[in-house]
Amino acid sequence: MAFSYIYDIENKTNFCYNDKQKVLILGEGIFMKVYNIGFFIKWAREVQEISQEKLCDNICDKSTLSRLENGKGASPYVTEKLLERLGKSGELWITFVDDLEHKIFSLKKEIVALNACKEYERAKESLTKLEQLADPKNKLLRQFILRSRALAEYPDNYPAALEMNLQALRITQPKLDFNHIANKLMTLDELKILNDIALGYSESEQTETALSIFEQLTSHTVKTIDCDDKIAVDILIEYNYSRLLGRDGQYLRAILVAQNGYEKSVKFNKARHMGGLLLNMACSYYELGNKEQAHSLIINAYYAYRLLQNAQGCKLVRNYALEKFGEETAAFLLP
């Protein structure tokens, strides 16, 4: 049996649920009132004036959402994605799951981490394990698997990855118009897939389509961001968008987008894309003739990558420094 309840306490250990009192017992003499997650979803939906039909579109049917909002249980995958479309974090709720769901949750986290570190062979092995555990009818999990396979199997084959990501997106957004993205309710997985689709179009020389998607995604994430995971996705999108803007010669716009992403990286302690954002700004400043600012940003980009032990990023910065500023600057950046 599974329960899902809102809570907001730092100490997440040593608790049990008292159904009669509707409290979490966090330790001897420590109690906290809790609320059914369905009631919270209903409240958040009504505050934002979102209809049931719009919220649950291609995630679940309306009857499932109605049952959830009336205090009944629902799949943790469905609950998570409904919360994300409402701009709320899954960190706000607890689900007591069985052993299978725990294994699936752990494998998903592992696959995300392996793809991020570009350990694609290990990611593919974990994906195979996940596919063996997954219910074929679980379309949300199937969407996650497709996007993850696109990353792991086609890191350099952009047309193949693009097609797989389009297939993944159609699972929950079958009628999505790429010219009208900003006002759509999106889950984190949908935002990530759209980011990957825009990258696929940019590498397939469909720059105009890619820029349009990125522009709408930045507007979308700015409007809905209110949780840690969405901030990370926002920064990822702004890194990729600013890079493409620079390649397209839109240097001032590239600087603004990259600066916005950089400031979020600092404010919210998200360092992964900091080196890339600094490099994007450096390239655009250089093309605009401000070599002094570009030089300063190049140095910062290198050491941002170095602190994260990102050898590939360090090499990229050193090669750019060598090309634009010569041996003296490149030599300053330690190998």
C-alpha positions as CSV (number, residue, x, y, z in Angstrom):
1,M,0.0,0.0,0.0
2,A,1.4,3.4,-0.9
3,F,0.7,6.8,0.6
4,S,1.8,10.3,-0.7
5,Y,1.9,13.3,1.6
6,I,3.3,16.8,1.6
7,Y,5.9,17.7,4.1
8,D,8.5,20.4,4.6
9,I,11.1,19.3,7.1
10,E,14.9,19.0,6.7
11,N,15.2,15.8,8.7
12,K,13.9,13.1,6.4
13,T,14.8,10.1,8.5
14,N,13.3,8.1,11.4
15,F,9.6,8.8,10.7
16,C,6.4,6.8,10.4
17,Y,2.9,7.7,9.4
18,N,0.0,7.8,11.9
19,D,-3.1,7.5,9.7
20,K,-5.6,8.4,12.5
21,Q,-3.9,11.7,13.5
22,K,-2.7,12.5,10.0
23,V,0.8,13.4,11.3
24,L,4.3,12.2,10.6
25,I,6.1,11.0,13.7
26,L,9.7,12.0,13.1
27,G,11.1,10.9,16.5
28,E,10.1,10.8,20.1
29,G,7.8,13.8,20.7
30,I,8.3,15.3,17.2
31,F,5.2,15.6,15.1
32,M,4.3,17.2,11.8
33,K,0.9,17.6,10.2
34,V,0.7,16.3,6.6
35,Y,-1.6,16.7,3.7
36,N,-2.7,14.3,1.0
37,I,-0.8,15.0,-2.2
38,G,-4.0,14.9,-4.3
39,F,-5.5,17.8,-2.3
40,F,-2.3,19.7,-2.9
41,I,-2.4,19.1,-6.6
42,K,-6.1,20.2,-6.7
43,W,-5.2,23.4,-4.8
44,A,-2.2,24.2,-7.0
45,R,-4.2,23.5,-10.2
46,E,-7.1,25.8,-9.1
47,V,-4.8,28.6,-8.0
48,Q,-3.2,28.6,-11.5
49,E,-6.7,28.3,-13.1
50,I,-5.7,25.1,-15.0
51,S,-8.4,22.7,-16.0
52,Q,-8.2,19.0,-15.2
53,E,-8.2,18.2,-18.9
54,K,-5.2,20.5,-19.6
55,L,-3.2,19.3,-16.6
56,C,-3.5,15.5,-17.3
57,D,-3.3,15.7,-21.1
58,N,-1.5,12.5,-22.3
59,I,-0.2,11.8,-18.7
60,C,-3.3,10.1,-17.4
61,D,-7.1,10.2,-18.0
62,K,-9.3,12.7,-16.2
63,S,-10.9,10.1,-14.0
64,T,-7.4,9.2,-12.6
65,L,-6.7,12.9,-11.8
66,S,-10.2,13.2,-10.2
67,R,-9.5,10.2,-8.0
68,L,-6.1,11.6,-7.0
69,E,-7.6,15.0,-6.1
70,N,-10.2,13.3,-4.0
71,G,-7.6,11.5,-1.8
72,K,-7.2,8.3,-3.7
73,G,-3.8,6.8,-4.7
74,A,-2.1,7.1,-8.1
75,S,1.1,5.9,-9.8
76,P,4.2,7.7,-8.4
77,Y,5.2,8.4,-12.1
78,V,1.9,10.1,-12.8
79,T,1.9,12.1,-9.6
80,E,5.5,13.3,-10.2
81,K,4.7,14.5,-13.7
82,L,1.5,16.2,-12.7
83,L,3.4,18.1,-10.0
84,E,6.1,19.1,-12.6
85,R,3.5,20.5,-15.0
86,L,2.2,22.6,-12.1
87,G,5.8,23.8,-11.6
88,K,6.2,22.0,-8.3
89,S,9.0,19.8,-7.2
90,G,8.7,16.1,-6.4
91,E,10.9,16.9,-3.4
92,L,7.7,18.2,-1.8
93,W,6.1,14.8,-1.4
94,I,6.9,11.4,0.0
95,T,5.8,8.2,-1.6
96,F,6.2,4.9,0.3
97,V,7.0,2.5,-2.6
98,D,7.5,-1.3,-3.0
99,D,10.8,-2.9,-3.8
100,L,10.3,-2.8,-7.6
101,E,9.5,0.9,-7.6
102,H,12.6,1.6,-5.5
103,K,14.8,-0.4,-7.9
104,I,13.3,1.6,-10.9
105,F,13.9,4.9,-9.1
106,S,17.5,4.0,-8.4
107,L,18.2,2.9,-11.9
108,K,16.7,6.1,-13.3
109,K,19.1,8.2,-11.1
110,E,22.0,6.0,-12.1
111,I,21.2,6.3,-15.9
112,V,21.0,10.1,-15.6
113,A,24.3,10.3,-13.8
114,L,26.1,7.9,-16.3
115,N,24.9,9.9,-19.3
116,A,25.9,13.1,-17.7
117,C,29.4,11.7,-17.3
118,K,29.4,10.3,-20.8
119,E,29.7,6.8,-19.6
120,Y,27.5,5.6,-22.4
121,E,28.2,1.9,-22.3
122,R,27.4,1.6,-18.7
123,A,24.3,3.7,-19.2
124,K,23.1,1.3,-21.9
125,E,23.6,-1.6,-19.6
126,S,21.5,0.1,-16.9
127,L,18.8,1.0,-19.5
128,T,18.6,-2.7,-20.4
129,K,18.0,-3.6,-16.7
130,L,15.4,-0.8,-16.5
131,E,13.5,-2.1,-19.6
132,Q,13.4,-5.6,-18.0
133,L,11.7,-4.2,-14.9
134,A,9.4,-1.6,-16.6
135,D,5.8,-2.2,-17.3
136,P,5.4,-1.8,-21.1
137,K,2.1,0.1,-20.5
138,N,3.9,2.8,-18.4
139,K,4.3,5.5,-21.1
140,L,6.1,8.0,-18.8
141,L,8.8,5.5,-18.0
142,R,9.0,4.6,-21.7
143,Q,9.5,8.2,-22.5
144,F,12.4,8.4,-20.1
145,I,14.0,5.3,-21.6
146,L,13.7,6.6,-25.2
147,R,15.4,10.0,-24.3
148,S,18.1,8.2,-22.3
149,R,18.8,5.8,-25.1
150,A,19.1,8.7,-27.6
151,L,21.8,10.2,-25.4
152,A,23.6,6.9,-24.8
153,E,23.4,5.3,-28.2
154,Y,23.7,8.4,-30.5
155,P,25.9,10.9,-28.8
156,D,27.4,12.0,-32.2
157,N,24.6,10.8,-34.6
158,Y,22.4,13.8,-34.4
159,P,19.8,12.7,-37.0
160,A,19.2,9.4,-35.2
161,A,19.1,11.0,-31.8
162,L,16.7,13.7,-33.1
163,E,14.3,11.0,-34.5
164,M,14.3,9.1,-31.2
165,N,13.7,12.3,-29.2
166,L,10.8,13.2,-31.5
167,Q,9.3,9.8,-30.8
168,A,9.8,10.2,-27.1
169,L,8.1,13.6,-27.1
170,R,5.1,12.3,-29.1
171,I,4.2,10.0,-26.2
172,T,2.9,12.9,-24.1
173,Q,2.8,15.7,-26.6
174,P,1.5,14.1,-29.8
175,K,0.1,17.4,-31.2
176,L,2.8,19.8,-30.0
177,D,3.3,22.8,-32.4
178,F,7.0,23.9,-32.2
179,N,5.8,27.4,-32.9
180,H,3.6,27.4,-29.7
181,I,5.7,25.9,-26.9
182,A,5.9,28.7,-24.3
183,N,2.3,28.4,-23.0
184,K,2.2,24.6,-22.8
185,L,2.4,22.8,-19.4
186,M,5.6,20.8,-19.4
187,T,7.2,18.1,-17.3
188,L,10.9,18.1,-16.7
189,D,11.4,15.2,-19.1
190,E,9.5,17.1,-21.8
191,L,11.7,20.2,-21.3
192,K,14.8,18.0,-21.5
193,I,13.6,16.3,-24.7
194,L,12.8,19.6,-26.3
195,N,16.3,20.8,-25.4
196,D,17.7,17.7,-27.1
197,I,15.4,18.2,-30.1
198,A,16.6,21.8,-30.6
199,L,20.2,20.6,-30.4
200,G,19.4,18.0,-33.0
201,Y,18.0,20.6,-35.3
202,S,20.9,22.9,-34.8
203,E,23.4,20.1,-35.7
204,S,21.3,19.3,-38.7
205,E,21.6,22.8,-40.1
206,Q,18.0,23.7,-39.2
207,T,19.2,26.7,-37.2
208,E,16.0,28.8,-37.4
209,T,13.9,25.9,-36.0
210,A,16.4,25.3,-33.2
211,L,16.6,29.0,-32.3
212,S,12.8,29.3,-32.1
213,I,12.5,26.3,-29.8
214,F,15.3,27.6,-27.5
215,E,13.8,31.0,-27.4
216,Q,10.4,29.6,-26.3
217,L,12.0,27.3,-23.8
218,T,13.8,30.1,-22.1
219,S,10.5,32.0,-21.8
220,H,8.8,28.8,-20.5
221,T,11.4,27.9,-17.8
222,V,11.6,31.5,-16.6
223,K,7.8,31.5,-16.0
224,T,7.5,28.2,-14.3
225,I,10.8,27.7,-12.4
226,D,10.3,27.2,-8.7
227,C,12.3,24.0,-7.8
228,D,15.8,22.8,-7.8
229,D,15.5,20.4,-10.8
230,K,13.9,23.0,-13.0
231,I,16.7,25.5,-12.3
232,A,19.2,22.9,-13.5
233,V,17.2,22.4,-16.7
234,D,16.9,26.2,-17.2
235,I,20.7,26.6,-17.0
236,L,21.2,23.7,-19.4
237,I,18.9,25.3,-22.0
238,E,20.5,28.7,-21.7
239,Y,24.0,27.1,-22.1
240,N,22.9,25.4,-25.4
241,Y,20.9,28.5,-26.6
242,S,23.7,30.9,-26.0
243,R,26.2,28.6,-27.8
244,L,23.9,28.4,-30.9
245,L,23.3,32.2,-30.8
246,G,27.0,32.8,-30.9
247,R,27.4,30.4,-33.8
248,D,24.6,32.3,-35.6
249,G,26.4,35.6,-35.2
250,Q,23.9,37.0,-32.6
251,Y,26.7,37.9,-30.2
252,L,24.9,40.4,-28.0
253,R,21.9,38.1,-27.5
254,A,24.3,35.2,-26.8
255,I,26.0,37.2,-24.1
256,L,22.7,38.1,-22.4
257,V,21.5,34.5,-22.4
258,A,24.8,33.1,-21.2
259,Q,25.1,35.8,-18.5
260,N,21.6,34.9,-17.2
261,G,22.5,31.2,-17.0
262,Y,25.8,32.1,-15.3
263,E,24.1,34.2,-12.7
264,K,21.7,31.4,-11.9
265,S,24.6,28.9,-11.7
266,V,26.2,31.2,-9.0
267,K,22.9,32.0,-7.2
268,F,21.7,28.4,-7.0
269,N,25.0,26.6,-6.7
270,K,24.8,24.9,-10.1
271,A,28.3,24.6,-11.4
272,R,28.1,22.0,-14.1
273,H,27.6,24.3,-17.1
274,M,29.4,27.3,-15.6
275,G,32.6,26.8,-17.7
276,G,30.5,26.5,-20.9
277,L,28.5,29.6,-20.2
278,L,31.7,31.6,-19.6
279,L,33.2,30.2,-22.8
280,N,30.1,31.2,-24.7
281,M,30.3,34.7,-23.4
282,A,34.1,34.9,-24.2
283,C,33.5,33.8,-27.8
284,S,30.9,36.4,-28.4
285,Y,32.8,39.2,-26.7
286,Y,35.8,38.3,-28.9
287,E,33.7,38.5,-32.1
288,L,32.4,41.9,-31.0
289,G,36.0,43.1,-30.6
290,N,36.2,43.3,-26.8
291,K,39.3,41.1,-26.5
292,E,40.1,42.2,-23.0
293,Q,36.8,40.9,-21.7
294,A,37.0,37.8,-23.8
295,H,40.5,37.1,-22.4
296,S,39.3,37.4,-18.8
297,L,36.3,35.1,-19.4
298,I,38.5,32.5,-21.1
299,I,40.7,32.3,-18.0
300,N,37.6,31.9,-15.8
301,A,36.1,29.3,-18.1
302,Y,39.2,27.2,-18.0
303,Y,39.4,27.2,-14.2
304,A,35.6,26.5,-13.9
305,Y,36.2,23.4,-16.0
306,R,39.3,22.5,-14.1
307,L,37.6,22.7,-10.7
308,L,35.0,20.2,-12.0
309,Q,37.8,18.0,-13.4
310,N,36.3,18.3,-16.9
311,A,39.4,17.5,-19.0
312,Q,37.4,17.8,-22.3
313,G,36.2,21.3,-21.3
314,C,39.7,22.4,-20.3
315,K,41.1,21.2,-23.6
316,L,38.4,23.0,-25.6
317,V,39.2,26.3,-23.8
318,R,43.0,25.9,-24.2
319,N,42.6,25.2,-28.0
320,Y,40.4,28.3,-28.3
321,A,42.9,30.4,-26.3
322,L,45.7,29.2,-28.5
323,E,43.8,30.1,-31.7
324,K,42.7,33.5,-30.6
325,F,45.3,34.7,-28.1
326,G,48.4,32.7,-28.9
327,E,50.9,30.6,-27.0
328,E,51.3,33.1,-24.1
329,T,47.7,32.8,-22.9
330,A,47.4,29.1,-23.7
331,A,50.6,28.4,-21.7
332,F,49.0,30.2,-18.8
333,L,46.3,27.6,-18.7
334,L,47.9,24.6,-17.1
335,P,47.5,21.3,-18.9
